[in-house]
């Protein structure tokens, strides 16, 4: 039988105070709290990014598509008026003549070379920068071998510039038939000359 040392103390490990177990519980609680906070932080970040991507796809994607679809050719000097049907007829001069009473927009068109078939250009509608439309529809017909210049003009209110122009080209395709094409263009830079 063993002896007991009187100076020895009873084993205290099994009877340790509950402070260490509460410390363990506190550590577990902190770990879970950190996990929950990290999950919320990452979840919130991914949620915001996801919503941003979804909104850009739904809204800006359609806007970009719409702007591409509505983009029109620009009317400018040297440009072809209706290339699909009358590729040789170009804009030779664009001018706005300004007086105190009115501004007049003038467009001069002329074929590069003699046309092979009878072609008519009709300037259907001119829209000014204030949205007002001019539908006087000046028109000219070029016979084969005709290279005459034609100037169409529209009177605009003082200070208004041409904004868009719709043109229809009609050409003979056979002795008894014609083909036509219509084109709307945004009017580019037009010099203004004060009179």
Backbone torsions as a table, in degrees:
resi	resn	phi	psi	omega
1	UNK	NA	134.8	-175.8
2	UNK	-76.5	164.1	178.7
3	UNK	-103.0	153.7	179.3
4	UNK	-105.5	124.9	178.0
5	UNK	-76.8	123.2	-177.5
6	UNK	-66.0	-23.1	-178.2
7	UNK	-84.3	-13.1	-179.1
8	UNK	-74.2	149.6	-178.6
9	UNK	-100.3	151.5	176.1
10	UNK	-61.0	149.3	-179.4
11	UNK	-60.7	121.0	-175.4
12	UNK	-96.6	-6.2	-176.0
13	UNK	-66.6	-37.2	-178.3
14	UNK	-79.5	-21.0	-179.3
15	UNK	-107.2	26.5	-177.8
16	UNK	-62.2	149.1	178.8
17	UNK	-64.6	159.5	-174.8
18	UNK	-74.3	5.8	-179.9
19	UNK	-62.2	-38.9	-179.4
20	UNK	-70.0	-36.3	178.5
21	UNK	-69.3	-35.5	176.4
22	UNK	-69.5	-31.0	176.2
23	UNK	-66.4	-40.0	177.5
24	UNK	-63.5	-42.3	178.2
25	UNK	-62.9	-38.7	178.7
26	UNK	-65.2	-40.3	177.7
27	UNK	-63.0	-43.9	179.2
28	UNK	-62.8	-42.9	178.8
29	UNK	-60.9	-42.9	179.4
30	UNK	-64.9	-40.5	179.0
31	UNK	-62.1	-43.9	179.2
32	UNK	-65.7	-38.1	178.6
33	UNK	-63.1	-42.5	178.5
34	UNK	-63.9	-42.1	179.2
35	UNK	-61.5	-44.8	-179.7
36	UNK	-63.5	-42.8	-179.8
37	UNK	-65.5	-41.0	177.8
38	UNK	-64.5	-40.6	178.8
39	UNK	-62.2	-42.9	178.6
40	UNK	-64.6	-41.8	-178.2
41	UNK	-64.0	-48.5	179.9
42	UNK	-67.4	-39.2	179.0
43	UNK	-62.4	-42.0	179.0
44	UNK	-65.2	-43.7	179.8
45	UNK	-62.7	-45.9	179.8
46	UNK	-66.7	-35.4	178.3
47	UNK	-63.7	-43.8	179.9
48	UNK	-64.9	-44.8	179.3
49	UNK	-62.4	-41.1	179.1
50	UNK	-62.9	-43.1	178.6
51	UNK	-65.4	-38.1	178.6
52	UNK	-63.2	-45.3	178.7
53	UNK	-63.5	-41.4	-179.2
54	UNK	-64.5	-42.4	179.6
55	UNK	-66.3	-41.4	-179.7
56	UNK	-65.2	-35.5	178.5
57	UNK	-69.1	-43.7	-175.5
58	UNK	-73.3	-41.2	-172.7
59	UNK	-98.4	-56.9	-174.3
60	UNK	-71.1	-30.1	177.1
61	UNK	-62.4	-43.7	177.6
62	UNK	-67.2	-36.6	-179.7
63	UNK	-65.3	-44.2	178.9
64	UNK	-63.1	-39.1	178.9
65	UNK	-64.8	-41.6	-179.9
66	UNK	-65.4	-42.9	-179.5
67	UNK	-64.0	-34.7	177.3
68	UNK	-67.8	-40.6	-177.6
69	UNK	-68.1	-33.5	-175.2
70	UNK	-91.3	0.6	-179.4
71	UNK	-68.0	128.2	-177.3
72	UNK	-113.7	158.6	176.1
73	UNK	-68.1	160.2	-177.3
74	UNK	-106.0	131.3	176.0
75	UNK	-81.3	118.9	179.8
76	UNK	-150.5	161.9	-178.5
77	UNK	-60.5	134.1	-178.5
78	UNK	92.1	-13.4	-177.7
79	UNK	-82.0	153.9	177.1
80	UNK	-79.7	140.1	-176.8
81	UNK	-77.4	-53.8	178.1
82	UNK	-133.9	83.2	-172.8
83	UNK	-63.6	-26.3	-177.3
84	UNK	-71.0	-23.1	-176.6
85	UNK	-124.9	-32.4	-179.5
86	UNK	-131.9	70.4	-173.6
87	UNK	-66.2	-18.8	-176.7
88	UNK	-87.5	-10.7	-177.8
89	UNK	-92.2	119.9	-175.5
90	UNK	-120.0	164.3	172.4
91	UNK	-82.1	121.5	179.1
92	UNK	-97.3	-30.8	-179.7
93	UNK	-154.8	138.9	172.8
94	UNK	-125.1	128.7	179.8
95	UNK	-146.7	150.9	167.3
96	UNK	-119.9	120.8	176.6
97	UNK	-97.9	120.3	-173.5
98	UNK	-108.7	129.9	171.7
99	UNK	-127.6	177.5	179.2
100	UNK	-69.5	-24.5	-176.5
101	UNK	-90.3	-35.9	-175.9
102	UNK	-163.8	162.2	172.4
103	UNK	-110.1	140.8	-178.9
104	UNK	-121.8	123.4	177.5
105	UNK	-94.0	128.9	-178.9
106	UNK	-125.4	134.2	178.0
107	UNK	-125.1	123.9	177.2
108	UNK	-108.1	126.5	-179.9
109	UNK	-119.9	149.6	179.4
110	UNK	-160.5	141.8	176.6
111	UNK	-70.7	146.1	174.5
112	UNK	-64.5	-44.2	-177.9
113	UNK	-135.6	174.7	177.5
114	UNK	-63.7	131.4	-178.9
115	UNK	-75.7	152.7	179.3
116	UNK	-89.4	-14.6	-179.9
117	UNK	-143.8	159.2	-178.7
118	UNK	-66.1	126.6	-175.8
119	UNK	-133.1	133.6	178.1
120	UNK	-117.7	131.0	172.4
121	UNK	-108.3	129.4	175.5
122	UNK	-119.6	123.1	179.0
123	UNK	-88.7	91.1	-168.8
124	UNK	-64.7	-48.2	-170.8
125	UNK	-152.8	133.0	174.2
126	UNK	-115.0	128.9	177.6
127	UNK	-108.2	129.3	179.3
128	UNK	-86.4	170.8	-177.7
129	UNK	-65.8	-20.2	176.9
130	UNK	-88.9	3.8	178.4
131	UNK	92.0	-8.9	179.5
132	UNK	-69.5	143.0	-178.3
133	UNK	-110.5	141.8	174.0
134	UNK	-113.6	120.0	-175.6
135	UNK	-118.4	35.4	180.0
136	UNK	-69.0	-22.4	172.8
137	UNK	53.6	60.9	171.9
138	UNK	-65.0	149.0	-177.5
139	UNK	-148.7	158.1	178.7
140	UNK	-147.7	144.7	179.1
141	UNK	-116.3	124.1	175.5
142	UNK	-97.1	123.4	173.6
143	UNK	-82.8	161.2	175.4
144	UNK	-55.1	137.1	-178.2
145	UNK	78.0	0.2	178.1
146	UNK	-88.1	126.1	177.3
147	UNK	-123.3	29.6	-178.3
148	UNK	-67.6	146.2	173.2
149	UNK	-82.8	144.0	176.4
150	UNK	-128.4	132.7	178.7
151	UNK	-114.7	121.7	173.7
152	UNK	-100.2	144.4	-179.0
153	UNK	-139.5	149.4	178.5
154	UNK	-135.9	139.5	176.3
155	UNK	-91.0	129.5	-178.4
156	UNK	-118.9	155.4	173.3
157	UNK	-60.3	153.8	-179.3
158	UNK	-57.5	130.1	177.6
159	UNK	90.9	-8.6	-179.2
160	UNK	-92.9	143.8	178.8
161	UNK	-115.6	159.0	175.0
162	UNK	-70.2	139.8	-177.2
163	UNK	-114.4	-43.1	-178.9
164	UNK	-148.0	149.3	-178.5
165	UNK	-136.6	132.5	176.8
166	UNK	-109.2	129.2	-175.5
167	UNK	-127.0	140.9	173.3
168	UNK	-119.2	129.6	175.1
169	UNK	-107.6	134.7	177.6
170	UNK	-128.3	130.1	-178.0
171	UNK	-136.4	152.0	176.4
172	UNK	-76.9	133.4	178.2
173	UNK	-109.3	-20.0	178.3
174	UNK	-155.7	169.9	-178.0
175	UNK	-53.6	-34.3	-176.8
176	UNK	-118.0	17.4	-178.7
177	UNK	-140.2	154.9	178.4
178	UNK	-131.8	159.2	173.3
179	UNK	-125.8	152.7	180.0
180	UNK	-142.1	156.8	177.7
181	UNK	-145.6	141.7	-179.7
182	UNK	-118.2	141.0	-177.3
183	UNK	-141.3	134.5	174.7
184	UNK	-111.4	131.1	-177.2
185	UNK	-127.5	147.7	170.1
186	UNK	-78.9	136.9	-179.3
187	UNK	-81.7	125.6	179.7
188	UNK	-80.0	-153.1	-177.7
189	UNK	-67.2	130.0	177.3
190	UNK	-126.8	120.3	178.9
191	UNK	-64.3	141.5	177.7
192	UNK	-107.8	126.5	179.1
193	UNK	-114.0	119.6	179.2
194	UNK	-79.1	137.4	-178.9
195	UNK	-105.3	NA	NA
